[in-house]
Amino acid sequence: MTKGELEYAIRRALNIFDEWNDVTGFVAKHTGYYYEIQGVIEDAVHCGAQAALGVQVPLGPKSKS
């Protein structure tokens, strides 16, 4: 997986979240909770990429898997 592919996957996941959040109004944009959820989504994409590649690297702040 290239860095570009990983970045695309993150953007796609965040866009899906934003579309869902726009419909549900679950959390107000640009709040602490909003950014926390985005961070969880980014970590989930990194975990999925690691699983696809058969590696497991601990995720830390601003992980770059």
N, C-alpha and C positions, 0 to 999 in steps of 0.2 A: 504494500500500500504506500502510495506516495504522500508527501505532505499535503499536496493539493487535494488529493482524494479525501484525506482526513478532514481538512478544512471545509470541503464541500459537504461532507456528511454532517459536520457540526452545524453549518449554516442551514442545511435542510431540516435538521431536527429542531433547531431554534425557530425556524419559520413555521413548522408544524405546530409547535407550542404556541406561538403568537396567534396563529389562526384559531386554534382551539380557545385560547384565552380571550380573544376578541369576541367569540360567540358566547362564552360562558361568563365572562367578567369575573373569573375566579380570583385574580389578584390584580391590583392596580399596577399599571406599568410604571417603571422608573422608581420603584420602591425597593427597600431592602429584600423583602420576600421575593419580588420579581427576579432580582439578580441572583438570589440564592437558588431559586428554581433553575435558572439558566445554568448555573454552575453544576448543579446535579445532572442536568441534561448533557452538558459537555463531558462530564466524567463518565456518564453512561455510554456515550459514543466512543470514548477512549477505551472503555472496557470491552465494548463490542469489537472494536478494531483489533485489540489484543487477542481476543478469543478467535477471531478470524485468522490471525497470523500464528496462533499457537504459542503465544508468549504471555507472560504475566509479569508486569512491572508495577511496583507500588505507585499509586497515584498520589501526588502531593499537590501543593498549591501550584496553580497554573501548569498542570502536567502537560508534557509534550511527548506522548507515546508514539 
